[in-house]
Amino acid sequence: MSIRKIICIALVISSVILCVSVTAAEKSTYDVLAEEEPASVTELTLSELEDYYTRETTDKLLDPEECNYMYGEVSIGGVAEFCHVYMRTFILNDVSDFTVYDLESLAKRIVAFVKASASEKYMRCIARTYNVRISKVIQGTDGVFDSIILKVFIACGEKTEDREELKNGYIADIAQELSPLPDGERFIRLNELILDGRFRYDMTQNHRCSSVALVNDGMGVCEEYAGFTSLVLDALGYENKIITGETGGIPHMWNTVTVAGRVYHLDILHDGPVNEAGEHTSISRKYLLVSEKTITETHKIGEPYVALSSLALYDYVFDGYPLEISDAFEYNGKKYVYSIQKTSASGLDEQLRTAGFLSVAKAGEELDGSDVISSGCEVSVVVNGVTLDKCTLVVIGDTDGDGEIGGSDVELLTEYLLSGGAEINDLFLLTADIDGNESLTVTDLILLYDVSRIDDQNGQPGPDEETEDTTGAADTAETSGEAEG
């Protein structure tokens, strides 16, 4: 290898060692750590290194037994700040495809995925800056890279030992109080606990990036509120992540949490409006376990964060939702519910007292609230994307399932009676049994004909006729439903 090439390689490596940084951080703290004997050395390939940072928890990545540590000054956005700096040392193997000219881009690539991998962890709330240094390149006699020694630095707002003390004390006490409660009551109490006056919002926008500081100082901003919430959720065993985005055009951070298999957004800070002193003046549930649809009405999510299939379609309901369709009845092992013609889907929801949690589908397509229901529709109570009860709709007289009572319904019943008792399905029997005696006779045909004739008078039956005939049909249906149930 020529002297000129050796000098070139040395200059490039020197440049990488001294200059690779996300935020042009202060060199002295990094220099001191880099010169120390590594607390531990881990051998990985580049893909394994990325997987390591994606997989491991904040506590593992900042483990004081595996990291070199120093509390020192670093530059963040050109401003010198004191941070808790942790350094991990790696030997990167399987690097024969890299050349000396790739080292700077390699370091930047590692910084990028270290930062990204921490994005959904608690670390997102406490990390101030990231830095990578390539400290040594080992080459074979042919000049091909055998391995690279690199050091990954993360500067944080809190010390790992202090966080562990907080988790084992203050956080553990909160978890012990909340653990006996069911999910809904846990989150109501957690919301109240964080907003009960023990913390206040820092109107000076001082980003401490530390749950320890939030508890010690009694104040913080979104990072501290979201981080503290995350620690409590961890202690309670809930899968949770940190979300970044905006609200009102201002950068913001909040949580997501998985409850009963569904992912909800949780922004406790915004459940407590503040006064000029940053004190929470009231407590709401506006952002307590809400769907993406609800959160995005006021928040802008910064990046994708969870598989769409697990997202909650509705806000979590803490009380007041129905567990079943109370007016449903069973016939031959299948559940049905009665209604009358020209009822809308929202009208059926009101009739069945299902508080807005009723889903009505026709041929697999969900109806809008203003759509008219018909016999054969599938009626379900759905809460947070979970179906609690389901049955088939019976509209008295609507034998053909078009939602109206007319000549075609009369024809179908007439054909059945003339057939001498041909086989029919249960839905036809229930829709055509106007008198509710569990059999189809000429009486049902006469009643059905009367209802269809009234309805065919330009769609405007006289008030006396409408009251007598349609109410009679509805009363019969209700009686029949009670008898069947």
PyMOL commands that set and color helices and strands:
alter all, ss='L'
color gray80, all
select helices_A, chain A and resi 3-19+27-35+46-55+58-61+100-117+123-126+160-178+183-194+211-217+222-236+269-271+292-295+308-310+345-351+407-418+426-432+442-456+463-484
alter helices_A, ss='H'
color red, helices_A
select strands_A, chain A and resi 41-44+68-76+79-92+127-139+145-156+200-201+219-220+240-247+250-259+262-266+288-290+299-301+329-331+334-339+358-362+365-366+378-383+386-395
alter strands_A, ss='S'
color yellow, strands_A
deselect
rebuild
show_as cartoon
